[in-house]
Amino acid sequence: MASPLPSRKQSVSLASDGARVSRIRRDPPPPAPEIVIAERNERDARMVAIGIIVFALALVVIGIAVMSWVGWTPRDYRFEV
């Protein structure tokens, strides 16, 4: 059998003298932003209002498109006051 090749590296002593402390300095994590419940409720209310308005506008656009496809226009009716 072949004998292991000699290494030029020095051997490391793995015998622990105690707990080793990491010497890498790290910044502490940034504090989490505080979310106020009032701000969250206002944001939710705004998003609901925007969603309802966008949905209503989409229905109006679809209605106008269907009416123009069918051939109906407001000019078909004459209003007399």
N, C-alpha and C positions, 0 to 999 in steps of 0.2 A: 504494500500500500504506500501511497505517496504521503509524505508529511505536509502539513499546511505551510504555505509560504509565509515567510516572516513579513510583518507589517511595519512600516516606518512610523505609524501613528502611535502616540502614547496611549496607554490604556487608561480608561476612566474608572475611577473608584465610585461604585454605586452604593457604597455604604452610606446611609443617610445619617446626618448628625442631628436632624430635626426637620421641621417643615421648611422647605425652601420657599422664599418669597420671590415673586416675579419682580424683576427690576424694570419692567416696561411701564413707563408712565402713560396713563391714559386720562383723557378729560372725562369728567363725569357726564353721564347722558343729560341732554337738555331736559328741562322740566316739561311735562305734557301740558299742552294748552288747555286752559280751563274753559269748558263750554257751559255757558249760562243757559238755563232752561228757557228763559224768556227769549233769548236770541234764537234758539232752536225752534220754538213755537212760531216766532215771526217768520223764519225762513220757510217752515212747513206751510204756513198760511199763504205766503207769497207763491210758493210752488203750486199749491192747489188752485189759486186764482188764475195763475198763468196757464195751467193745464186746462181749466174749464174754458177760458177765452180761446185758446188755440183749438180746442175740440169744436167749439161753436163756430169759429171761423171756417174750419174744415167742412163742417156740415153745410154752411152757407155756400161755400165754393162748389161743393158737390151738387147742391140743389140748383144753383145757377147753371152749372154745366148740363145737368139733366134737362132743365127747362129749355135751354138753347138747342139741345139735341132734338127735343121733341118738336120744337118750332114755336114755342110760346114766347111772346114778348109782352111787356107792359103796354106797348102801343096798341095792342088789340082792344083795350078798353078805353072808353071815353068818359071822363068824369065831368059832370056839369054841376056847378055850384049855384 
